[in-house]
């Protein structure tokens, strides 16, 4: 026997106890230091007292102690194989259009210059073919659930396609006994009660909108082409539909603007629809920038970190020489009702700060640990572009050579090569004994592709996960203390 390589420990501030987490089994415990000492010597000594044997048995049951490293690695490989081959859920992210009605200052995808005149938009004819393709996939794998996420660009700029596929696939799922869930990621400008009322009977699961800070910050960051602000309209639209569906709020921050988000959180907390917000999360604006240091955990405490910039994923934003891919709106992705891309590129301290501030206002948010593996590792998760091209994830949707196929089944060598390339993704195999492999899988493949020039290389943001564990430890300690003081 030996301690699992997926164990993470954080000393509780009192110094008397330690928070233990196993990222593979998701077991979480607050234990005495005697138990930690036992865990450290379990591989050295098989002779235990009766009390120690009972403790070891509990640690084995929860995955903190394993038979041996080889068996644990076999279990890890089986886990990733199950992630790739699992047929319980068929996930389809559909880009109804690459056009957008915003002119965000960090994105050329919106209404800048002549971009919207040439950006792709799915036709109803193509939508019908997409519907037939999804039905064929359901017949092939017999999933329990179909999750359809409408994305863009701004997906509400193409309502005919959105309605057509929602109605067709609702009927297709009903006839097959398959649960059907619809998610929408939108900037919120065209959100309406009429739309939600029409989609609710078809399986609407929730809507994610984006707010880049308080009114002033958002209006500077996400205006219309003429410079008009969009904050008030989005809030009014949210209020109009919040009683009908779940609303998740996401936002984009830069290093020097993160501190402005508490004002937005205070504003949201004061709204009548605040109790209906399902989740509030934030992520960094994705621009080219310089690299910087990352904090580490040493005996559960963060080492001082160097001042950092924004991580340089070039899917959105950047100078002319670094124009983004002509693909999905990565500024709109992130943790929400759909989890299109919530595992990549964190500014570690800022994310921890925003998580804490969000929780203080009573909003649910991502915990920074339970993040993956993401959709790119799932064999039955697809992104479909406006022309019917298939991609492994939205982050590659604008790079034609990364298309893994087409809904019409055409055979083209570059697509076949891309498919083979994505099917062999296993960056986590280079991460050795990192405790976060089960929830990270080696990091964001899009980021590795753009930042490192190698999608098979690990893209490590370990400090983000370490900060998340610190938060979990604090929460667990507070919960335990509250329980101990209760009458």
C-alpha positions in Angstrom: 0.0 0.0 0.0 1.0 3.6 -0.5 -0.5 7.1 -0.4 -2.3 8.1 -3.6 -0.5 10.5 -6.0 -3.7 12.5 -6.2 -3.7 13.5 -2.5 -3.6 17.2 -1.8 -3.3 18.5 1.7 -3.8 22.0 3.3 -3.1 22.7 7.0 -6.1 24.4 8.6 -5.2 27.8 10.1 -5.5 26.6 13.7 -2.6 24.3 13.0 -4.3 21.3 14.7 -5.9 19.7 11.7 -5.3 19.2 8.0 -7.7 19.3 5.0 -7.2 16.3 2.7 -8.5 16.0 -0.8 -8.1 13.3 -3.4 -8.8 14.7 -6.9 -9.4 11.3 -8.4 -12.2 10.1 -6.0 -13.2 13.7 -4.9 -13.0 12.6 -1.3 -12.5 15.5 1.1 -11.7 15.2 4.8 -10.5 17.3 7.8 -8.3 15.1 9.8 -5.9 15.3 12.8 -2.2 15.5 12.2 -1.9 11.9 13.5 -3.8 10.7 10.5 -1.5 12.7 8.2 1.5 11.2 9.8 -0.1 7.7 9.3 -0.6 8.5 5.7 3.0 9.4 5.3 4.3 6.2 6.7 1.7 3.8 5.3 4.1 2.6 2.6 6.8 2.0 5.1 5.1 0.0 7.8 2.3 -2.6 7.4 2.1 -3.2 11.2 -0.6 -0.9 12.7 -2.4 -0.7 15.9 -6.1 -1.6 15.9 -7.0 2.1 15.7 -4.5 2.8 13.0 -5.7 -0.1 11.0 -9.3 1.2 11.2 -8.0 4.6 10.0 -6.1 3.1 7.1 -9.1 1.1 6.0 -11.1 4.4 5.8 -8.3 6.0 3.8 -8.3 3.1 1.4 -12.1 3.3 1.0 -11.9 6.9 0.0 -8.9 6.6 -2.2 -6.2 8.3 -0.1 -4.4 5.0 0.1 -4.0 2.7 -2.9 -2.5 -0.7 -3.5 0.4 0.5 -5.6 1.3 3.2 -8.1 1.0 0.9 -11.2 -2.5 0.0 -10.3 -3.4 3.7 -9.7 -2.0 4.6 -13.1 -4.1 1.8 -14.7 -7.1 3.3 -13.0 -6.2 6.7 -14.4 -5.9 5.4 -17.9 -9.3 3.6 -17.5 -10.8 6.9 -16.3 -9.7 8.8 -19.4 -10.8 5.9 -21.6 -14.2 6.1 -20.0 -14.3 9.9 -20.5 -13.6 9.4 -24.2 -15.8 6.5 -24.9 -18.7 7.2 -22.6 -22.1 7.3 -24.5 -24.4 8.5 -21.7 -24.5 12.1 -23.1 -24.2 13.4 -26.6 -23.0 17.0 -26.5 -23.3 19.4 -29.5 -22.1 23.0 -29.5 -23.6 24.7 -32.6 -22.2 28.0 -34.0 -25.3 29.5 -35.6 -23.2 32.4 -36.9 -19.8 34.0 -36.4 -21.3 37.4 -36.7 -21.7 39.6 -33.6 -23.6 42.8 -32.8 -21.1 44.0 -30.3 -17.8 45.8 -30.9 -15.8 44.5 -27.9 -12.5 46.2 -27.7 -10.6 42.9 -27.2 -12.2 41.1 -30.1 -12.2 41.6 -33.9 -15.0 39.1 -34.2 -17.7 41.7 -33.5 -19.0 44.6 -35.5 -15.6 46.0 -36.5 -15.0 47.2 -40.1 -16.3 44.8 -42.7 -16.0 41.6 -40.6 -19.7 41.0 -40.2 -20.3 41.3 -43.9 -18.2 38.2 -44.5 -18.5 36.2 -41.3 -20.2 32.9 -41.8 -23.9 32.3 -40.9 -25.7 29.0 -41.0 -28.5 28.6 -43.5 -31.8 26.8 -42.8 -30.8 24.2 -45.3 -27.6 23.5 -43.4 -29.5 23.4 -40.2 -31.7 20.7 -41.6 -28.7 18.7 -42.4 -27.2 19.3 -39.0 -30.5 18.0 -37.5 -30.3 14.8 -39.5 -26.7 14.3 -38.5 -27.5 14.7 -34.8 -30.3 12.2 -35.1 -28.0 9.8 -36.8 -25.5 10.1 -33.9 -28.3 9.5 -31.4 -29.2 6.3 -33.3 -25.6 5.2 -33.4 -24.7 5.6 -29.7 -28.1 5.6 -28.0 -27.3 8.3 -25.4 -29.5 9.0 -22.3 -29.2 12.7 -22.9 -28.6 15.2 -25.7 -27.2 18.6 -24.7 -27.4 21.3 -27.4 -25.6 24.5 -26.8 -26.2 27.5 -29.1 -23.1 29.6 -29.4 -21.4 32.1 -31.8 -20.6 34.9 -32.6 -23.9 35.9 -31.2 -26.3 33.0 -31.6 -29.4 35.1 -31.3 -28.5 36.8 -34.6 -29.7 33.7 -36.3 -33.0 32.8 -34.6 -34.5 30.9 -37.6 -31.7 28.3 -37.3 -31.9 28.2 -33.5 -35.7 27.6 -33.5 -35.5 25.1 -36.3 -33.0 22.9 -34.5 -34.5 23.3 -31.1 -37.9 22.1 -32.4 -36.6 19.4 -34.6 -34.3 17.9 -32.0 -36.9 18.1 -29.2 -39.2 16.0 -31.3 -36.3 13.6 -32.2 -35.4 13.1 -28.6 -39.0 12.7 -27.5 -39.4 9.9 -30.1 -36.3 8.2 -28.8 -36.8 8.6 -25.1 -33.8 10.8 -24.8 -33.6 13.7 -22.4 -33.0 17.0 -24.2 -31.4 20.1 -22.8 -30.8 23.4 -24.5 -28.2 25.9 -23.4 -27.6 29.4 -24.9 -24.5 31.5 -24.5 -25.4 35.1 -25.6 -24.3 38.6 -25.0 -27.8 39.3 -23.8 -28.7 42.2 -26.1 -31.4 40.3 -28.0 -32.6 38.2 -25.1 -36.4 38.3 -24.8 -39.3 36.8 -22.9 -40.9 35.7 -26.1 -37.8 33.6 -27.0 -37.6 32.0 -23.6 -41.3 31.2 -23.5 -41.0 29.5 -26.9 -37.9 27.5 -25.9 -39.0 26.4 -22.4 -41.3 23.6 -23.6 -38.5 22.4 -25.9 -36.0 21.8 -23.1 -34.3 25.1 -22.3 -31.9 24.5 -19.5 -30.4 27.9 -19.0 -28.8 31.0 -20.5 -25.4 32.5 -19.9 -24.8 36.3 -20.4 -21.6 38.3 -20.1 -21.1 41.4 -18.0 -17.6 42.9 -18.0 -17.7 44.7 -14.7 -20.0 47.5 -13.5 -22.0 49.7 -15.9 -19.1 52.0 -16.8 -16.5 49.2 -17.2 -18.9 47.0 -19.2 -20.0 49.8 -21.5 -16.3 50.7 -22.3 -15.5 47.1 -22.9 -18.6 45.8 -24.7 -20.2 48.6 -26.6 -22.2 48.7 -29.9 -20.3 49.8 -33.0 -21.4 53.4 -32.5 -20.0 53.4 -28.9 -23.5 53.0 -27.2 -23.4 51.2 -24.0 -25.1 47.8 -23.6 -25.2 47.3 -19.8 -28.7 48.6 -19.1 -30.3 46.8 -21.9 -28.8 43.5 -20.8 -29.9 44.0 -17.2 -33.4 44.8 -18.4 -33.5 41.7 -20.6 -32.3 39.6 -17.8 -34.9 40.9 -15.4 -37.6 40.2 -18.1 -36.7 36.5 -18.3 -35.2 35.6 -14.9 -38.5 34.1 -13.6 -38.6 31.8 -16.6 -35.2 30.2 -16.8 -31.8 29.8 -15.1 -29.4 32.7 -15.8 -25.7 32.4 -15.4 -23.5 35.5 -15.5 -19.9 35.5 -16.8 -17.5 38.3 -17.1 -14.0 39.1 -18.6 -11.4 40.9 -16.6 -7.9 42.2 -17.1 -5.3 42.3 -14.3 -5.9 46.0 -13.7 -9.7 45.8 -13.7 -10.4 42.8 -11.5 -10.7 45.0 -8.5 -13.7 46.7 -10.1 -15.8 43.6 -10.0 -17.0 43.9 -6.4 -19.1 46.9 -7.6 -20.8 44.7 -10.2 -21.4 42.0 -7.6 -22.9 44.5 -5.2 -25.2 45.7 -8.1 -26.3 42.2 -8.9 -26.9 41.3 -5.3 -29.3 44.3 -5.0 -31.4 43.2 -8.0 -34.8 41.5 -7.6 -33.6 38.6 -9.9 -30.4 37.9 -7.8 -31.8 34.8 -6.1 -32.5 33.4 -9.6 -28.9 33.6 -10.8 -27.6 30.1 -11.1 -23.9 31.0 -11.2 -21.6 34.0 -11.4 -18.1 33.5 -12.7 -15.3 35.5 -14.3 -12.2 34.8 -16.4 -9.4 36.8 -17.9 -9.5 38.7 -21.1 -7.4 36.7 -23.5 -4.7 38.8 -25.0 -1.1 38.3 -26.0 1.1 39.3 -23.1 4.3 38.5 -21.2 4.6 35.4 -19.1 4.8 35.6 -15.3 5.4 33.6 -12.2 2.8 31.4 -10.5 2.3 30.9 -6.8 3.0 27.5 -5.2 1.7 25.7 -2.2 4.3 25.0 0.4 2.8 23.1 3.4 -0.5 24.6 2.4 0.6 28.2 2.2 1.1 30.3 -0.9 4.6 31.5 -1.8 4.8 35.1 -2.8 4.1 35.5 -6.5 5.5 37.9 -9.0 3.1 40.4 -10.6 1.5 38.8 -13.6 -0.2 39.8 -16.8 -2.9 38.1 -18.8 -2.2 34.7 -20.3 -1.4 34.9 -24.0 -4.1 32.7 -25.7 -4.6 34.4 -29.1 -8.0 33.1 -30.0 -9.5 36.5 -29.2 -7.8 39.9 -29.2 -4.3 41.0 -30.0 -2.5 43.2 -32.5 -3.0 42.8 -36.2 -0.1 40.4 -36.5 -1.8 38.2 -33.9 -5.4 38.3 -35.2 -7.6 35.7 -33.5 -9.0 32.6 -35.2 -12.2 33.2 -37.2 -14.0 30.9 -34.8 -16.1 30.8 -31.7 -16.4 33.8 -29.4 -14.0 32.7 -26.7 -14.8 35.8 -24.7 -18.3 34.4 -24.1 -17.1 30.9 -23.1 -16.6 30.0 -19.5 -18.3 28.4 -16.6 -22.0 28.8 -16.9 -24.9 26.5 -17.7 -23.1 24.9 -20.6 -19.4 24.7 -19.7 -18.2 25.3 -23.2 -14.7 26.3 -22.2 -14.2 26.8 -18.5 -10.9 25.1 -17.9 -8.4 27.3 -19.7 -6.3 30.3 -18.8 -6.7 31.6 -15.3 -4.9 34.5 -13.7 -4.5 32.7 -10.5 -4.6 35.3 -7.8 -7.3 37.3 -9.5 -9.5 34.2 -10.0 -9.2 33.4 -6.3 -10.0 37.0 -5.4 -13.1 37.0 -7.6 -14.3 33.7 -6.3 -14.1 34.9 -2.7 -15.8 38.2 -3.5 -18.6 36.3 -5.4 -19.2 34.0 -2.6 -19.4 36.8 -0.1 -22.4 38.1 -2.0 -24.1 34.7 -1.8 -23.7 33.7 -5.5 -22.7 30.2 -6.6 -19.4 30.2 -8.5 -16.8 27.8 -9.8 -14.7 26.4 -7.0 -11.5 26.3 -9.1 -11.0 22.6 -8.8 -13.8 20.7 -10.3 -13.1 21.8 -13.8 -12.7 18.9 -16.1 -11.6 17.0 -18.1 -13.1 19.3 -20.7 -15.2 18.4 -23.8 -12.2 18.0 -26.0 -11.4 14.7 -24.3 -14.9 13.3 -24.9 -15.4 11.3 -28.1 -19.1 12.2 -28.3 -18.8 16.0 -27.8 -18.8 18.0 -31.1 -18.6 21.6 -32.2 -20.4 22.3 -35.5 -19.5 25.4 -37.5 -21.9 27.4 -39.6 -20.9 25.4 -42.7 -21.3 22.0 -41.1 -17.6 21.4 -40.3 -16.9 19.4 -37.2 -14.4 20.5 -34.6 -13.1 19.0 -31.3 -13.9 22.1 -29.4 -15.1 25.7 -30.0 -11.5 27.0 -29.6 -10.5 25.4 -32.9 -13.7 26.2 -34.8 -12.2 28.9 -37.0 -9.1 27.1 -38.0 -10.1 25.1 -41.1 -7.1 22.7 -40.9 -8.3 21.7 -37.4 -11.6 20.4 -38.6 -12.1 16.8 -37.7 -14.8 16.1 -40.2 -18.0 17.3 -41.8 -21.6 16.4 -41.2 -22.0 15.2 -44.7 -19.3 12.5 -44.2 -16.9 13.8 -46.8 -13.5 12.3 -46.6 -10.6 14.8 -46.9 -7.2 14.0 -45.7 -6.6 17.1 -43.7 -9.8 16.4 -41.7 -8.8 12.8 -41.2 -5.4 13.9 -40.1 -6.9 16.4 -37.6 -9.2 13.7 -36.2 -6.3 11.3 -35.7 -4.4 14.1 -34.0 -7.2 14.9 -31.5 -7.8 11.3 -30.8 -4.3 10.9 -29.5 -4.4 13.9 -27.1 -2.9 12.8 -23.8 -0.9 15.8 -22.5 -1.5 14.5 -19.0 0.9 11.6 -19.6 3.7 14.2 -19.4 2.5 15.5 -16.1 4.2 12.7 -14.1 2.7 12.5 -10.6 0.8 15.8 -10.5 -2.2 15.5 -8.2 -4.4 17.5 -10.5 -4.3 15.3 -13.6 -7.9 14.0 -13.1 -9.4 17.5 -13.1 -6.9 19.2 -15.5 -5.9 16.5 -18.1 -2.8 18.4 -18.9 -4.4 21.8 -19.4 -6.2 23.6 -22.2 -5.4 22.2 -25.7 -6.3 25.4 -27.4 -3.9 27.3 -25.2 -1.1 24.8 -25.8 -1.7 25.0 -29.5 -1.6 28.8 -29.6 0.9 29.6 -26.9 3.3 26.6 -27.2 2.8 25.6 -30.8 2.0 22.0 -29.7 -1.5 20.9 -28.7 0.0 17.7 -27.2 2.1 19.6 -24.7 0.9 20.3 -21.2 -0.4 23.8 -20.5 0.0 24.1 -16.8 -2.0 26.3 -14.5 -1.4 24.2 -11.4 -1.5 27.3 -9.2 -5.1 27.9 -10.2 -6.1 24.5 -8.9 -3.9 24.9 -5.7 -5.7 28.2 -5.0 -9.0 26.4 -5.5 -8.0 23.7 -3.0 -7.1 26.5 -0.5 -10.6 27.9 -0.9 -12.2 24.4 -0.4 -10.1 24.0 2.7 -11.2 27.3 4.1 -14.9 26.5 3.4 -14.6 23.0 4.9 -13.0 24.5 8.1 -15.8 27.1 8.4 -18.5 24.5 7.9 -16.9 22.3 10.6 -16.6 25.2 13.0 -20.2 26.2 12.4 -21.3 22.7 13.1 -19.2 22.5 16.3 -20.7 25.7 17.6 -24.3 24.8 16.8 -26.4 23.8 19.9 
